[in-house]
Amino acid sequence: MSRVYEKLVRDRIPEIIEAQGEVPLVEILDGEAYRRCLDEKMQEELEEYLEDGSMEELADLIEVIRAAIAARGCTWDEVEALRTAKAQRNGAFEKRLFLRGVNRPG
């Protein structure tokens, strides 16, 4: 009996499947297909995190983000520098501010 998944999986999943006595059907994606599948996986992991809020799901999301950064020819440190610059320019989220609107005088 075959099961169809059609999704990006972690590197060791095929060997885990084999250890269970099954045969994984995998292909290695090219650059554009890989980036597209990473984006889909990021959405999947975000939805799972939003559903239960677990730190494990948040860790999964970070793992996919790290892969997406590398797949786009960038490094974690480069993205961290972008994040830091933006935090210096606009602030971070430490004060928990919620903007309800803006009034214009006059």
Buried (B, 14 or more C-beta within 10 A) or exposed (E): EEEEEEEBBEEEEBEEBEEEEEEEEEEEBEEEEBBEBBBBBBEBBBEBBEEEEEEEBBEBBEBBBEBBBEBEEEEEEEBEEEEEEEEEEEEEEEEEEEEEEEEEEE
